[in-house]
Amino acid sequence: MKWANHPAGDARDAWSSTADARTLTLLVAGGPFRIDVDDESVVLCDFGDYVVFGPDQAHRWQALGEATAPAGFRP
């Protein structure tokens, strides 16, 4: 598992998807951290908040505040 520290405003603006795996995003510290999955937005605000999405679901994200979250973890 890789960890990433995201300063406020850091974002992946381009839509991305993974064809062969589910993806887990977990807020470890800081926040809020917004994940857009297909046509829905989820805002992670508290330690331990998470979102899981399946293969072929387009996603992008933005750190609304300074946040630490895993990068590249696929269960």
Buried (B, 14 or more C-beta within 10 A) or exposed (E): EEEEBBEEEBEBEEEEBBEEEEBBBBBBEBBBBBBBBEEEEBBBBEEEBBBEBEEEBBBBBBBBEBBBBBEEBEE
